[in-house]
Amino acid sequence: MSRRGRVADDVTGATDQGADLAAAGRRAVLGIGPPDRIPADTDAVVVALLETTGAARAVAYAELSP
């Protein structure tokens, strides 16, 4: 199983995505902003970027870049 990542613009969207991933059998981690660390047994990471509501996709992904 490959590791996946998703970006949401609010907590509600992030929890919805996390629930969908969990229902599909994936071990999902949800964070407000980019996580400091990701457990090794995690299949998916969902990040809520609160400052990007309504922003373009490129802006949201730029928030996750190191």
C-alpha positions in Angstrom: 0.0 0.0 0.0 1.4 3.4 -0.9 1.4 6.4 1.3 -1.0 9.2 0.2 -1.5 12.9 1.1 -4.5 15.2 0.9 -4.9 18.9 1.5 -8.1 20.4 2.9 -8.9 24.1 3.3 -10.7 23.6 6.7 -11.1 21.1 9.5 -14.4 19.8 8.4 -13.1 18.9 4.9 -10.0 17.3 6.5 -12.0 15.2 8.9 -14.3 14.1 6.1 -11.3 13.0 4.0 -9.7 11.3 7.0 -13.0 9.4 7.7 -13.1 8.3 4.0 -9.5 7.0 4.2 -10.1 5.2 7.4 -13.3 3.6 6.0 -11.2 2.3 3.1 -8.9 0.6 5.6 -6.0 3.2 5.6 -4.3 4.4 8.7 -4.8 8.1 8.4 -3.3 11.0 10.4 -5.0 14.4 10.4 -3.1 17.6 11.1 -3.8 21.3 11.3 -0.9 22.5 9.2 2.0 20.4 7.9 2.9 17.7 10.5 6.2 17.8 12.3 6.5 14.0 12.0 4.5 11.2 10.4 4.4 7.8 12.2 6.0 5.0 10.1 2.8 2.9 10.0 0.7 5.7 8.5 -0.8 5.2 5.0 -2.2 8.6 4.5 -1.8 12.2 5.8 -4.6 14.8 5.6 -3.6 18.4 6.3 -6.0 21.2 7.0 -4.6 24.6 5.9 -6.8 27.1 7.6 -5.2 30.2 6.1 -5.8 29.0 2.5 -9.6 28.9 2.4 -10.6 30.0 -1.0 -6.9 30.1 -2.2 -5.7 28.6 -5.4 -4.4 25.0 -5.3 -0.9 26.1 -5.9 -0.9 28.3 -2.8 -2.2 25.5 -0.7 0.5 23.1 -1.9 3.2 25.8 -1.4 2.2 25.9 2.3 3.4 22.2 2.5 6.7 22.7 0.7 9.8 22.4 3.0 
